[in-house]
Amino acid sequence: MDHEKNGIFTKVRQIGIITDDLEKYVNDYEQIYGITKSRDAYYPPDSDMDSCLRQIAYFNNSNVEMEVIEAKIDHKVWSEFIQKHGKGLHHIQYNVCDFARAVEQMTEKGISLIERGHSITVPEVEFAFFDTVDQLGFVTEIVNFAEYGMD
């Protein structure tokens, strides 16, 4: 298996983009590339535009999903990031086959955990955001869809 030979972080599942104007970004993306968004979402899942922490648009690009996020309420992962670093690349998400080991590996390297929780689409799937901004210029997210047979 790839992760045994090359490490646990071999499957990029998603690229996350942060913006301060989701509607404009989506319109520009669709105009430039001719690709329409596949779906919208609010987080938390039971919220709406007036009560959500963030509004999200998704684009399916072959094997890598693009998630475009606009923070609606101050939140460390999203609004603090855009205030410090501006809009653009926010995170790269890795789908790992051993979530506990991936978390352990990141913390062993001294990389700070920013937030941990469960997927908005598949509640049993976990996610964790790690602060790799100083080293890599973006946040690292890990998810464990692979542990449930989902790539």
C-alpha positions as a Markdown table, in Angstrom:
| # | Residue | x | y | z |
|---|---|---|---|---|
| 1 | Met | 0.0 | 0.0 | 0.0 |
| 2 | Asp | 1.3 | 3.5 | -0.8 |
| 3 | His | 1.1 | 4.7 | 2.8 |
| 4 | Glu | 3.4 | 1.9 | 4.0 |
| 5 | Lys | 6.1 | 2.9 | 1.4 |
| 6 | Asn | 5.6 | 6.7 | 1.2 |
| 7 | Gly | 4.0 | 7.6 | 4.5 |
| 8 | Ile | 0.5 | 8.1 | 5.6 |
| 9 | Phe | -0.2 | 11.4 | 3.7 |
| 10 | Thr | -0.4 | 10.2 | 0.1 |
| 11 | Lys | -4.1 | 10.8 | -0.9 |
| 12 | Val | -5.1 | 14.4 | -1.4 |
| 13 | Arg | -8.9 | 14.5 | -1.3 |
| 14 | Gln | -9.6 | 18.2 | -1.2 |
| 15 | Ile | -8.2 | 21.7 | -1.7 |
| 16 | Gly | -9.7 | 24.4 | 0.5 |
| 17 | Ile | -9.9 | 28.0 | -0.7 |
| 18 | Ile | -10.9 | 30.9 | 1.6 |
| 19 | Thr | -12.6 | 34.0 | 0.3 |
| 20 | Asp | -14.4 | 37.0 | 1.6 |
| 21 | Asp | -17.1 | 36.9 | -1.1 |
| 22 | Leu | -18.3 | 33.4 | -2.0 |
| 23 | Glu | -20.8 | 34.5 | -4.6 |
| 24 | Lys | -18.2 | 36.5 | -6.5 |
| 25 | Tyr | -15.7 | 33.7 | -6.3 |
| 26 | Val | -18.2 | 31.1 | -7.5 |
| 27 | Asn | -19.3 | 33.3 | -10.4 |
| 28 | Asp | -15.6 | 34.0 | -11.4 |
| 29 | Tyr | -14.6 | 30.3 | -11.2 |
| 30 | Glu | -17.6 | 29.3 | -13.3 |
| 31 | Gln | -16.9 | 32.0 | -15.9 |
| 32 | Ile | -13.2 | 31.2 | -16.2 |
| 33 | Tyr | -13.3 | 27.4 | -16.2 |
| 34 | Gly | -16.8 | 26.7 | -17.3 |
| 35 | Ile | -17.3 | 24.3 | -14.3 |
| 36 | Thr | -20.4 | 24.8 | -12.2 |
| 37 | Lys | -20.4 | 24.1 | -8.5 |
| 38 | Ser | -21.7 | 20.7 | -7.5 |
| 39 | Arg | -23.3 | 21.8 | -4.3 |
| 40 | Asp | -23.6 | 24.3 | -1.5 |
| 41 | Ala | -23.5 | 23.8 | 2.2 |
| 42 | Tyr | -23.7 | 25.7 | 5.5 |
| 43 | Tyr | -21.8 | 24.8 | 8.7 |
| 44 | Pro | -23.1 | 23.7 | 11.1 |
| 45 | Pro | -25.3 | 21.5 | 8.8 |
| 46 | Asp | -28.6 | 22.6 | 10.4 |
| 47 | Ser | -27.9 | 26.3 | 10.0 |
| 48 | Asp | -28.8 | 28.7 | 7.2 |
| 49 | Met | -27.1 | 31.8 | 5.7 |
| 50 | Asp | -28.1 | 34.0 | 8.7 |
| 51 | Ser | -26.9 | 31.6 | 11.4 |
| 52 | Cys | -24.0 | 29.6 | 9.9 |
| 53 | Leu | -20.4 | 29.9 | 10.8 |
| 54 | Arg | -19.4 | 29.4 | 7.2 |
| 55 | Gln | -21.0 | 29.1 | 3.8 |
| 56 | Ile | -19.4 | 26.6 | 1.4 |
| 57 | Ala | -19.4 | 25.9 | -2.3 |
| 58 | Tyr | -18.0 | 22.6 | -3.7 |
| 59 | Phe | -16.6 | 21.9 | -7.2 |
| 60 | Asn | -15.8 | 18.4 | -8.3 |
| 61 | Asn | -12.5 | 18.3 | -10.2 |
| 62 | Ser | -11.9 | 14.6 | -11.1 |
| 63 | Asn | -10.3 | 13.0 | -8.0 |
| 64 | Val | -9.9 | 16.2 | -6.0 |
| 65 | Glu | -12.8 | 18.2 | -4.6 |
| 66 | Met | -12.4 | 22.0 | -4.2 |
| 67 | Glu | -14.1 | 23.5 | -1.2 |
| 68 | Val | -14.6 | 27.3 | -1.3 |
| 69 | Ile | -15.3 | 28.8 | 2.1 |
| 70 | Glu | -16.6 | 32.2 | 3.3 |
| 71 | Ala | -16.5 | 32.7 | 7.1 |
| 72 | Lys | -19.7 | 34.3 | 8.3 |
| 73 | Ile | -19.0 | 34.5 | 12.0 |
| 74 | Asp | -15.6 | 34.9 | 13.6 |
| 75 | His | -14.0 | 31.5 | 14.0 |
| 76 | Lys | -10.3 | 30.6 | 14.5 |
| 77 | Val | -9.9 | 28.2 | 11.6 |
| 78 | Trp | -11.5 | 30.5 | 9.0 |
| 79 | Ser | -11.9 | 34.2 | 9.9 |
| 80 | Glu | -8.6 | 34.4 | 11.8 |
| 81 | Phe | -6.8 | 32.8 | 8.8 |
| 82 | Ile | -8.2 | 35.3 | 6.3 |
| 83 | Gln | -7.4 | 38.2 | 8.6 |
| 84 | Lys | -3.8 | 37.1 | 8.9 |
| 85 | His | -3.1 | 35.7 | 5.4 |
| 86 | Gly | -5.8 | 36.9 | 3.1 |
| 87 | Lys | -7.9 | 35.0 | 0.6 |
| 88 | Gly | -6.6 | 32.1 | -1.4 |
| 89 | Leu | -5.3 | 28.6 | -0.5 |
| 90 | His | -6.5 | 27.7 | 3.0 |
| 91 | His | -5.9 | 23.9 | 3.3 |
| 92 | Ile | -5.0 | 20.7 | 1.7 |
| 93 | Gln | -7.0 | 17.7 | 3.0 |
| 94 | Tyr | -5.5 | 14.3 | 3.1 |
| 95 | Asn | -7.7 | 11.1 | 3.3 |
| 96 | Val | -5.8 | 8.8 | 5.6 |
| 97 | Cys | -6.3 | 5.1 | 6.3 |
| 98 | Asp | -5.2 | 5.5 | 10.0 |
| 99 | Phe | -6.6 | 8.7 | 11.5 |
| 100 | Ala | -5.2 | 8.1 | 15.0 |
| 101 | Arg | -1.7 | 7.5 | 13.6 |
| 102 | Ala | -1.9 | 10.6 | 11.4 |
| 103 | Val | -2.9 | 12.7 | 14.4 |
| 104 | Glu | -0.1 | 11.2 | 16.5 |
| 105 | Gln | 2.5 | 11.8 | 13.7 |
| 106 | Met | 1.5 | 15.5 | 13.4 |
| 107 | Thr | 1.7 | 16.0 | 17.2 |
| 108 | Glu | 5.0 | 14.2 | 17.5 |
| 109 | Lys | 6.4 | 16.7 | 15.0 |
| 110 | Gly | 5.2 | 19.5 | 17.2 |
| 111 | Ile | 2.5 | 20.7 | 14.8 |
| 112 | Ser | -0.4 | 22.3 | 16.7 |
| 113 | Leu | -3.9 | 21.0 | 16.4 |
| 114 | Ile | -6.3 | 23.8 | 15.5 |
| 115 | Glu | -9.6 | 22.0 | 15.5 |
| 116 | Arg | -11.0 | 18.5 | 15.5 |
| 117 | Gly | -14.5 | 17.3 | 14.7 |
| 118 | His | -16.8 | 15.2 | 12.5 |
| 119 | Ser | -17.6 | 15.5 | 8.8 |
| 120 | Ile | -20.7 | 17.4 | 7.8 |
| 121 | Thr | -21.5 | 14.8 | 5.1 |
| 122 | Val | -20.6 | 11.6 | 6.9 |
| 123 | Pro | -20.9 | 12.0 | 10.7 |
| 124 | Glu | -18.7 | 9.0 | 11.6 |
| 125 | Val | -15.8 | 10.4 | 9.7 |
| 126 | Glu | -13.4 | 12.6 | 11.7 |
| 127 | Phe | -11.4 | 15.7 | 10.6 |
| 128 | Ala | -8.5 | 17.5 | 12.2 |
| 129 | Phe | -6.9 | 20.8 | 11.2 |
| 130 | Phe | -3.2 | 21.3 | 11.9 |
| 131 | Asp | -1.3 | 24.6 | 11.8 |
| 132 | Thr | 1.3 | 24.1 | 9.0 |
| 133 | Val | 1.0 | 27.7 | 7.8 |
| 134 | Asp | 4.5 | 28.8 | 8.9 |
| 135 | Gln | 6.2 | 25.8 | 7.3 |
| 136 | Leu | 4.0 | 25.3 | 4.2 |
| 137 | Gly | 1.8 | 28.4 | 3.7 |
| 138 | Phe | -1.5 | 26.5 | 4.3 |
| 139 | Val | -3.3 | 24.5 | 7.0 |
| 140 | Thr | -3.2 | 20.7 | 6.8 |
| 141 | Glu | -6.5 | 18.9 | 7.2 |
| 142 | Ile | -6.8 | 15.1 | 7.7 |
| 143 | Val | -9.9 | 13.0 | 7.3 |
| 144 | Asn | -10.5 | 9.3 | 7.6 |
| 145 | Phe | -13.0 | 8.5 | 4.8 |
| 146 | Ala | -10.4 | 5.8 | 3.8 |
| 147 | Glu | -11.1 | 4.0 | 7.1 |
| 148 | Tyr | -14.7 | 3.6 | 5.9 |
| 149 | Gly | -13.7 | 2.5 | 2.4 |
| 150 | Met | -14.4 | 5.9 | 0.9 |
| 151 | Asp | -11.8 | 7.6 | -1.3 |
